[in-house]
């Protein structure tokens, strides 16, 4: 079996990156959609200092959804980005 030259091995990777970038390019300036406002903007646990504790241990916080793992992920992401 013949090996591809060094530059030939990167052609498929470059093609994947270009196709992926072309697919996502139209939405780079997109705004929040569907229920993102409820998850990120209106959810006060995302900005509360004790929000992570209340997501898991305060039964009164199970308002319209109770998905502690998802909300924990959102809580962490909000602080990172």
N, C-alpha and C positions, 0 to 999 in steps of 0.2 A: 504494500500500500504506500502510495506516494504522499509525503507530508506537504501540506500547504506552506507556501512561504510565510514568513512572519507577518507581513501586511495582510495576507489573505485570510488569516485567522481572525482578524479584527473586523472584517467586512460584515459578517452577520451581526456582530454586537453593535456596530455603528448603525446598521440598518434598523435594528430594533429600537435603538435610542431615537433615531430620526422619526420613525413611524409613531412611536409613543408621544414624542413632543408634538408632532403634527396633530395627533388626536386630541391632546389636551390644550393646544394653543387657543382655540376659540373660547374657552371658559376661564382663562387666566384672570380676567377682570370681572368674573361673575360675583354675584352677591349671595347672601344666605338664601336657602330654598326650603320649602315645605315646613318642617317643624324645627328647623335650626334655631329660630328665635326662642322657642320654648326651652330648648336644651342649653343654649349658650347665653342668651341675652336676658331672658326673663327669670331664669332659675337663680335665685339669690344664694343658693348654697354654693354656687360656683365662685362667688366673691367673698363669702363669709369666712372669717378666720377659722372658725370651727366647722366649716362646711363638710369636710371629709368625715369628721366624727358624726355629724348629724345625718349624713347620707346613710351610714351604716347602723347607727344606734338610736335614732330618734324616730319612733313610729309615727309621729305627727307629720313627718316629711314625706310620707308615701302618698303624695297628693294625686297626681294624674298618672304617675308611673312609679314603679318600684323596681328599678334595675340597678342595684348598687354597683355591680362591676362596671357597667357602661358609664354610670355617672361618675364613678371613681376615675375612670379613664378620661372623661371630659374634664374633671377637676384638675387632674395632673397636666393634661394638655393645655388647659387655659393658663396655668402657671408657667409652662415651658415656652409657649409661643406668645 
